[in-house]
Amino acid sequence: MSVRVVVADDQELVRSGFSMILEAQPDIEVVAEAGDGTEAVAAVERYAPDVLLLDIRMPVMDGLDAARRVCARSACKVVMLTTFDLDEYV
């Protein structure tokens, strides 16, 4: 049984890099990628992944709002990503 993952980051290179690393693992399947929070929420609704790997700062809907919606609507676990060192995000 594999862990199903959606990768969400507004930078395509970062998104594809994480996807390649995850796909190299025998027990992980990347089922979708998203470039903003709205796409991430839609991908979780469509693919019902086990985990959403989610960037905090994205256009349209940021990762914090996307995480709130995903957690309220599904059993999907959210792993947040950021390169920013701001206590307010934690």
N, C-alpha and C positions, 0 to 999 in steps of 0.2 A: 504494500500500500504506500502510495506516495503522498507527500504534503503538497497541496495545491496552493500556488502563490500568485498574487497579482503584484506587479511592480509599478509604482507610481512616482514619477519624478518629471519635472518640466524640462530637464535637460536630456535630450535624446541619447547622448553619449553615455551619460551616467546610467540611465535606464537600461540601455542595451548591455552595458558592462555588468551591472548587477544580474541581469537576466542570464547572461552567458555563464557567470560564476555559479549561479544557482542551478542552471540546467546541467552543469557538469556533474552534479551530485546525482547518484542513482535513485535516491528516494525523494527528489524534489522535482515538481513539474510547474513551470511558469505557464499559467493559463491565459494571461493577458498582461498588457502594459497600458499605462495611462499617462497622459501628459499634463493633467490638471486634476484638481479635486473632484470636479463634476464627473469627469471620465472615470476616476477611481471608484466613486460610489456606484456608477452605472455598471462597471466591470464586476464589482462585488455582487451586485444584484443579479447580473447575468450568469456569472460563472460559479458562484458560491464557493470561493476559495477558503482554505483553512487559515491563510495568513495574507494580510495586506502589508507590503513593505512600502511605506508612505513618507514622502518628503514633507517637511513642515511648510516650507515657503513655495507656493505654486500659484499660477494665475487662475482666474475665474473663481475658484473656491480653494482656500488654503487647506493644508493638511490637517490642521486642528479641527476645522469645521467638518471636513470629510470624515475624520476619525469619529467625531461625535455621531454623525449620521450612520456610519457603518456599525458602530457599537450598539446603537439604539435599535437597529433593524436586523441584525444578524448575529450569528455566533462566531463570525470571523474575528480572529485575533489581529491586532494592529501593532506593527513595529514601526516606530517613528524614526526618520532620518533627518539630520540637519548638519550643516557645516557652521551654523551660527552658534556663538557662545553667549546666549542670552538667558538669564535665569527665568525670565517671564515665560519662555517657551516650555520649560520644565514644569 
